Amino acid sequence: MTALWIAHVTVTDPEAYGRYAQGAGPAIAAHGGVFLARAGRYHVLEGADRARHVVARFPSLDAAVACYHSSEYQAALAHAKGASERDLVIVEEAAPATE
């Protein structure tokens, strides 16, 4: 089953966060991740407003978790710490409905 990596972010230091994004993109791709949404238009209906929203699809929940814990992603993440407020969740996608 595929999994979605869903992040909601408020960037507090754009320069440092840019360094995070430069390293995170290749790390995510190396683990089979494909971006579905990245900082596009959005509308908050409930909950806290964060100005940046990112959704990436991974081949599996295990691949998404492995990406997060990889040395490449952790090196990129070091730039985001202190440069953003983030919420990140990985959710397994539901199986397609059968008729």
Secondary structure, 3 states (H helix, E strand, C coil): CCEEEEEEEEECCHHHHHHHHHHHHHHHHHCCCEEEEECCCCCCCCCCCCCEEEEEEECCHHHHHHHHHCHHHHHHHHHHECCEEEEEEEEECCCCCCC
